[in-house]
Amino acid sequence: MYLVDTSVWIHALRPSGSPAIQTLLKPLITNEETAITEWILLELMTGLRTHEHQETLLRWLAPIPRLSFDLTWWEAAWSYAARLRKRGISPSAADCLIAAVAIGHEVTLLHCDADFEAMTPAIPLRTQDWTVHVKPPFVSRRS
């Protein structure tokens, strides 16, 4: 099972997203190997563009299982944040919560976010980095 991070859903859901990610994610969804959390859903809602609709997003994500957040995992998230900070890594609060859910449910976090890879030496987070499937930004060759 994979907990699919916001960074992957953005590429999967938008027509302008990564075709490679869309192709790779589709069979995982079809085979019921993906999950989401309420927090990731909230992040997606805060990123809706003016022409995108909440109802459409909710309908599209309805079949994706939602992983619960056990209230005791707050302490795990706090601990991860402190441990990472001591190692010079400054994760966002959201990333610590998402990591706590993935670790708590013993699932692999599927992402396109280098911050999660930076976390893995310090906490027991299993990840799969799909950043390689995102086209690099256009770089002008003009001098």
Backbone hydrogen bonds, N-H to C=O, Kabsch-Sander energy under -0.5 kcal/mol:
donor,donor_aa,acceptor,acceptor_aa,energy
2,Y,33,E,-2.7
3,L,108,T,-2.6
4,V,2,Y,-0.7
4,V,35,A,-2.5
5,D,3,L,-0.7
5,D,110,L,-2.8
8,V,5,D,-1.5
9,W,5,D,-2.1
10,I,6,T,-2.5
11,H,7,S,-0.6
12,A,8,V,-2.0
13,L,9,W,-2.9
14,R,10,I,-1.4
17,G,14,R,-2.3
22,Q,18,S,-2.4
23,T,19,P,-2.3
24,L,20,A,-2.5
25,L,21,I,-2.7
26,K,22,Q,-1.6
28,L,24,L,-0.7
29,I,25,L,-2.3
30,T,26,K,-2.7
31,N,27,P,-2.4
32,E,29,I,-1.8
33,E,28,L,-3.3
35,A,2,Y,-1.9
36,I,65,P,-2.3
38,E,67,L,-0.5
41,L,37,T,-2.1
42,L,38,E,-2.3
43,E,39,W,-2.5
44,L,40,I,-2.4
45,M,41,L,-2.2
46,T,42,L,-2.3
47,G,43,E,-0.8
47,G,44,L,-0.6
48,L,45,M,-1.3
52,E,49,R,-1.9
57,L,53,H,-1.9
58,L,54,Q,-2.8
59,R,55,E,-2.4
60,W,56,T,-2.4
61,L,57,L,-2.3
62,A,58,L,-1.0
64,I,61,L,-1.6
67,L,36,I,-3.1
67,L,65,P,-0.5
70,D,68,S,-0.6
73,W,70,D,-2.5
74,W,71,L,-1.3
75,E,72,T,-0.7
76,A,72,T,-0.8
77,A,73,W,-2.7
78,W,74,W,-2.7
79,S,75,E,-2.4
80,Y,76,A,-2.8
81,A,77,A,-2.4
82,A,78,W,-2.4
83,R,79,S,-2.8
84,L,80,Y,-2.9
85,R,81,A,-2.3
86,K,82,A,-2.0
87,R,83,R,-0.8
87,R,84,L,-0.7
88,G,85,R,-1.8
89,I,84,L,-2.8
96,C,92,S,-1.8
97,L,93,A,-2.2
98,I,94,A,-2.7
99,A,95,D,-2.5
100,A,96,C,-2.2
101,V,97,L,-2.0
102,A,98,I,-2.4
103,I,99,A,-2.9
104,G,100,A,-2.7
105,H,101,V,-2.3
106,E,102,A,-0.6
106,E,103,I,-0.8
107,V,102,A,-2.4
108,T,1,M,-1.8
109,L,126,R,-3.0
110,L,3,L,-2.7
110,L,108,T,-0.6
111,H,109,L,-0.6
111,H,128,Q,-2.2
116,F,113,D,-1.5
117,E,113,D,-0.9
118,A,114,A,-1.9
119,M,115,D,-1.0
120,T,116,F,-1.0
122,A,119,M,-1.6
123,I,119,M,-1.5
125,L,123,I,-1.9
126,R,124,P,-0.5
128,Q,109,L,-2.4
130,W,111,H,-3.7
130,W,128,Q,-0.6
133,H,130,W,-2.0
134,V,131,T,-2.0
140,S,138,F,-0.5
